[in-house]
Amino acid sequence: MDLDVFDNFLDTVFVIDKDRKVIYCNDSASVLTGISVKRMQKKKIFEIFSFENKDLFIMPDGDLGFFEKHPFEEVKFFIIGNEREGSVQLSITPLKQEDQVWLVVMHDVTLEEQLHVKYLVELNIKEKVIEDLKSAQKALEAYSKNLEQMVKERTKELSDANVLLSAIMNSLGQGFLAFDRKGKAGNVYTKACLDILETDPTGKNLTEILKIKDHEKEQFFQWVHTVFDEILPFESMVELGPKTYEHSEGRHITLEFYPIRDSEEKIQNLVLVATDNTKEYQAEIMANKEKSYSNMIVRLVKNKNQFANFLKSAQERLERLNVLSKSLDLFDVTEIFRILHTLEGESGAFGAAELSKHTKICQNIIEPAKNNPNMSNQETFEQYNIALAELKSVFQNFLVENDELFLRLGVYGGRKVEINERTLRGFSRFLAENKVSPNVIKKYKEEFLKESAEKFVAHYDEIIQTVAEKQGKKVYPLKVINGSLKISSEIYKPLFASLVHAFRNAVDHGIETPELRKMEGKQEQGKIEVSFSNVQKEGKSFLKIEIRDDGHGIDVSKIREKLVGEEKKHSDFEIQQRIFKAGLSSREHVGEFSGRGIGMDAIKAEVDRLGGIVIAQSTPGEGTQISIEVPENIEKKDLKKSA
């Protein structure tokens, strides 16, 4: 069983073996106990907790929950060693008898118990109300003599209430229906279902009503059965259900689920509530679009030259993608994916949200072919070309819609420098050919052909903060060391464009959440810095770039799991270098910012093109450093062909 499914649960989850040793616990367990996850693993659970019910299997001599599931029971506990105490609702479930592991779920109710005591005091004040109720009971006994008439009147009241309730429900404009553990809908539903869900749900299965795809049906039924069985609390499991309905008219329909319980508090049915949130969704999209546009303008003003470089490199990347899409023979999925991933990162860094969105669409189309070399490329090739045409159209519209803005802010003026730069470089060669003093030529290049290194990376702080905000992390502003170092802008532009992956990964893979950093004795805010220097090797000058973070480092064990054969025996240092291999990621699932196995590969491709080297060095718990060394004073004609 994949225990990672419990990582994001709000409830505390332990998995123990027959000796009651902890073989897994989630972050919520660390919050409840005040002990780190790492310290709890391999400990016996009764060395961490003491419970008032000594018969529980998780106590030294208990056996409740050993042979069969022990349902949720409220018990008091205290944490051994730190005097923390409280109450939890606790269940013990044998997962696989042959593996002899047990799932222990705890829901902290300490606060609820404290509130209960508080309200008991208030209840004592209301004793008079109880006396009034006793008087009312006597009055009810008098009414019982006319019980038949009262039942008849009550039945009429209920009938009228049902009519009123039905009218109210239908007037809400939401789709309501109930379904059983087999997913079958009943015959009670609101009229809005006919419009919102586009069908009469009576007797139909929810997979048909919600148009769930064939390959997703098995997973959906597993979710339904798990919810009804309540192996985990309803509030935790409901979050894993479908969130939206795909309406034929493109309307944004959100889905919510609520339990109907019987007298024993077991779930008897689930109620589905479908709401048309199209207006709110469109308003949110417009607001996000305006926010992205505002961010783009701010970044443009702050980094005008880099924005001009971005427009130029985006055009070049699209032209390269166009070449690779002309025939199946040229359809190199790995190179295409690398180009798209870099373009996505650059677009995000400069706030070009629509462009970033469509690069993701293209990546999603070719990703199956990238991960499965034996897969036929014909269908993928056709779908990709359609998406690429849309991407190119979006880029052209982006230029047209913002043409006046770019002119006013002098972005296009930045591109004119390209002509002057070639002239300046030609003059540099002229000086060399006419045997002008090397010191004069060096001074000339410093003044006219080189720019401060900081200009090429300063804008990446925007994407660092964006990724951190979306992931609930905190990061200090990007620190640039020796940023005044002058470097050649023309040769290194593609390399600096690819560094977007290093900065995104530093946040996404490296920097921990504030809670975890605090538990590990670190500051809540992570640190990311980039430094520049010149180094001499064998009489040659190199530009050295180092990107460092103080996160938890590269998880070598996860990378080693993905390797085969002799590769598994490589040293930790050798394993760390595998992050630069295309298609390899330590992530189990693709996230918004990483997990595709493309990105660090793009950096290595640019470093190789320049004839340099790139090395990753990581220390668990302390962070990761990416070191790049590329030759200085290299000419375009000496560059290697990009992979």
LINNORCOR-V47828 format. One record per helix or strand of 2 or more residues. SS is the DSSP state (H for helix, E for strand). FROM is the first residue (numbers start at 1). TO is the last residue. Records with the same first field share a line. If there is no record, write none. Layout:
BEGIN
SS = FROM-TO + FROM-TO
END
This chain:
BEGIN
H = 3-6 + 27-33 + 37-40 + 45-47 + 110-125 + 127-171 + 192-196 + 206-209 + 214-229 + 234-240 + 278-302 + 304-324 + 328-330 + 333-349 + 353-371 + 378-401 + 403-408 + 411-433 + 438-448 + 453-456 + 460-470 + 489-498 + 500-510 + 514-519 + 556-561 + 565-569 + 572-580 + 600-609 + 636-638
E = 12-17 + 21-25 + 49-51 + 70-79 + 85-96 + 101-108 + 175-179 + 184-189 + 244-246 + 252-261 + 267-276 + 450-452 + 474-475 + 479-481 + 486-488 + 525-526 + 528-537 + 540-549 + 613-619 + 623-631
END
